[in-house]
Amino acid sequence: MIFRENDSWIGVALEFNIVVTGTDPRVVEVELHEAVFGYLESTKKIRGFRSGQVNALLNQRPETEYEEKWHSAQKSMQKKSTQTPLSPDIYKVGISNLVMA
């Protein structure tokens, strides 16, 4: 999810508790993807951990503030048509598929 707060854009990957900020939402989107890829790459390198420990790294509980924004945006999406923008303060909300080699 990428949204504006005051003069900044905030990008959040909820499952990993990764947050990126910047002044341009497109740059925030790229940097968020890079941060998620880096996080996943480093998680893949962990050896000797039990699956429960790795699952805890990959499926974190998001900050309440961001989770509430996510639910609010999801409700707005259900009420509006796909051609109507959500809000001028929301650049992107949804699920991204990240392909890793």
PyMOL commands that set and color helices and strands:
alter all, ss='L'
color gray80, all
select helices_A, chain A and resi 14-16+25-44+51-58+64-79
alter helices_A, ss='H'
color red, helices_A
select strands_A, chain A and resi 2-5+8-13+18-22+90-92
alter strands_A, ss='S'
color yellow, strands_A
deselect
rebuild
show_as cartoon
